[in-house]
Amino acid sequence: MGRRKLVAKDRVMLWCLRAVPKRSVSRLAGYLAASPMSRVLIPRFARTYGVNVDEAERPLEAYESLADFFTRRLKPGARPVAPGKDVVVSPVDGRVSQAGSIAEGTLLQAKGVTYRVRELLGSAEKAAAYEGGAFVTLYLSPRDYHRIHMPVSGWITEYCYVPGTLFPVNPFGVRCVDGLFAKNERLITYIRTDWGEVAVVKVGATMVGSVCVTYDETVRTNVRRGKLTCRVLEVPHYAEKGEELGYFTFGSTVIVLFPRGTVRLRDDLCPGQAVRMGEPIGRVTGM
């Protein structure tokens, strides 16, 4: 897969990252953030990262811990969902990392760096369904709203937890860690629609205590001795576009995959562009 040469400073930082016990550190961070004592850090966190607290569902003093604030909901109407059955919306607040076509089984991670869909999904069979399709990668920073929503209406039919490491998914990690998104642990939700199956890949990262989903409260990531776990739901769960799908306990990345000939992404989705949950990111062409 494509990779780039690293300067000396980046090589040192990458060596340090590899040496750190990322899973243990992330679990500890999640534990501390969930402690009631951490609530004193909320105002400073909000100021440091420039969080728009006016959008939060509750006032700052009403949150019981820093983790509670991380996973905050927003006030009703703060994120209107673009109408139209053929309109695909962003599932999160964040910035576009990459967007484009899936060609020869690969996705673009950064300029000159690619990785394989089959490694991302943990299945060659699943990957084949997205050959020639479209993808968008969205990065959530610490300041962002951390809840994940449905990009389309459809039936949630199955999920797959793929264990892995927990490199940071910030710009440094994306630039320097080859195959980052296929190395980090991830939780994949498959959504069946009238025009094809959509994969929503929620990528874990350093300091992300866990990824949770609303359709199965037993699902957890960043667990000790985690194993590849794929499950078809006995009763598929229907959800409308914009409904809550899950949440990160800290910033991370979401990758959405669309089958070939089904979705045309917006032409202006370019790296660094800010998007909000509910904003249009493409249109269905295969209806």
N, C-alpha and C positions, 0 to 999 in steps of 0.2 A: 504494500500500500504506500501511497505517497507520504513523504516525510520531509522535513526541512532540517538543515544543519543548525545547531544551537550555538550561541555565543557562550563564552566561558561562564559568565554570570548565571545564565539560564541553566547550564549544566550543573552548577553548584546547587542552585535552588532545587532542581529536580532530584539531585542526589539526596538532599535533606528531606524532601517530601517522601521519597521512597523509604527512608530510614525510620520515619515516624510511624508508630502503630496507629494508623488512621482510623480503623474501626473502633478501637478501644477509646481513642481520644474523642471520636464523634459520639459514642454512647455516653461518655462522661459529660461532654458538653450538653447533651440532651437532658441528662439527669439534673445538672446544675441549673439549666435554663428553666426546668419545670419546678424548681424549688421556690416556695413562697418568698424566700429571702431575695430572690432575683428581681422582684418587682421594683425595687429601688433603682434598678438600672434602666427601667423603661423610658423615663423622660430623657436621659442622656443618650440612649440608643436612638430614640426618635430624632433628636437634634443632630446627632453625629451623621446619620444617614439621610437626613432630610425627608423623613416620613411625613406624608400628608395626614396628620392626625384628625383633621376635620372630617375626613371620609370614614373614619373608624366607627363601627357600630356603637361602641361605648366610649366614655371618657377614659383617659389614661389611668386614673386612679381606680377604675373598676376592674382592671385586669389583674388576675391573681398571681401571675408570674410572667417572666420574659417570654417563655414558650407560649403562654396564653395570648400575649400580644403578637408574637410572630404569626400565629394562625388566626388572627382577627378576621372577622367578617366585616363587610362594609355596610353603610347605611342603605336602606332600600332605594333603588334608583340611581345609585352611584355608578353603576356599570350597565347602561342600557344595552340590550342584545339586538344586533341588527336583524331586522325581520327578513323573511323570504326563505322558502324551502330550498332554494338553490344557493343560498348565501352561507359560506363557511366562515366561522368567526374564530378569533384568537381564544384559546382556552385559558390564557393567563395574562397578567400584566408582565411586561418584560421588554427585552430588546431582541431583535432578530440577530441570531448568530450567523446562520446561513439559510438559504432557501433555494429550491430549484428542482431539477429532475434527478431521478434515480436511474443511473446508467451503468450497465454491466455489473449490477449487484453492489454498487458502491454509493456512498454518500459523501458529501464534502464537509469536512470538519472545520478546516481553515484553508486559506490560500496555500495550495500545494500539498495539503494533507487530507487523505481520504481514509475511509474505513468501510468494512463490508456490512451489508444489511443482515446477512445470516448470522454474523457475530453479534450484532446489536440485538436481534430478536431471539438468538439462541436456537434457531431452527431454519434449516435450508428450505424446508417446505413452506413455511410462513413467508420467508423472504421472497420466494419466487412469485408470490401474489402481488408484490409491489414493484417488480421489474418494469421499468419504463414509466413509473408513476411519478408523483411529486412528493416533496417533503419540505417541512419548515422546522428549524431548530430555534427555540426561544429560551433565552437566559433570564433568570430571575435573580436580581441582586438583593442584598439584605433589606433595602428600602422598600421593595415591592410587596404588594399584596400576594400572599403565598398560597391562596386557594386555587384549585384547578377546576375548570368547568368543561362541559361538553362542547366540542367545536361544531358538532352536528347533532341532529336528533337521530336516535336509533336505539337498537337493542344491545346492551352490554351482554355479550355471550360467554366470554372467557377472559382469564387473565393469566399472566406468567410472571413469576418472580425469578429473576436471574441474578444469583449472588455474584459478587465481585469485590473490587477494591473501592476506595473512596477518595480518589484524587479530587482536588478542587476543580470546579467547572468554570472558574472565572477566566478572563482573557489569557492569563498566563498558562493555565492548564490546557485550554483549547489550543493554544499556540505550540506548546512544548511536549505534551503527552500524546504520543502516537496512539491512535485508536481509543482515545479517552472514553468516549461514550459506550464503547463496546467492552471496556475494561471495568468501568464502574458498575456497581450493582444497579439494577433497574427493575421497575414494576411496569409491565405492559398491559394495557387494557384494550381489548378488541371490541369494536362497535360495529354491529351489522346494520347496514342501511339498505334501502331499496336499490341502490346503485353500486354497492360494493362494501367491503370491509375496511374500516379505518383503524389504524393502530395508534394509540396514544402512549408514548414511551416516557415514563417519569424516571429521570436519572438521579440517583443518589450522589452525594458529594461529601467532602470533608465538612464536618460540623452539622450535617443533616442527621438529626437523631433518628428519623424514620420517615417513610412515605406512607400515608394512610389513604384509604379509599372509602367512599360512602356506601358502596354496594356490598361490602363484606367487611365487617368490623374486626374480623379475626386476622385479616391480612396485615402483616408487619414486615418491614425491611430492617436491614442492619441487625440481624439476629446472629447469635453465636452458632458457628457450624451450619450456616444457612445452606440449603440445597435447592437445586433447580426445581421449582414447583409450578406446574401448569394445571389449571383446573377449568373445566367447562361447567358453567353454572347450570344447575338442574332446572332452574326457572330463569330464563333470560330477564334482565332488568331493563325496562324501557325508561329512557330519560330524554327530555326535551333539550334542544340546543340552549346552552347557557346554564343548565342545571349544574349544581355542584357535583364534581366527580371525585375529588379528594383534596389533599393538601400536603405541603412540605412543612416540616418543622424548622426549616431555614431555607435560604435561597438555593435554587438549583436550576435544572434545565428540563424542558419538555420538548420532545421530538414527535411530530405528527406525520404519519405516512399515509398516502392515498394511492389507491390502485391506478394502473395505467388507464388513461382516457376518461378519468372521472372528474378531476378537479383542475381548474386553471388558477394558479396563484396570481395575486396582484403583481403587476409588472414592477411596482416600486418597492417591493419587499427586499431591501438590501441590508447588508450587515451594519449593525449599529442603530437601526431604526427602532424607535420606541413604539410599542403597541399596547393596547389595553384590552382586557378581557371584554369580549362582546363586539369588538370592532371587526369589520369584514377583512379577511385575509385572502379570500378566493371565492370562486363560483363553481358550482357543480355543472359539468358539461355532459355528464352521462345519464341524465334523468330522461 
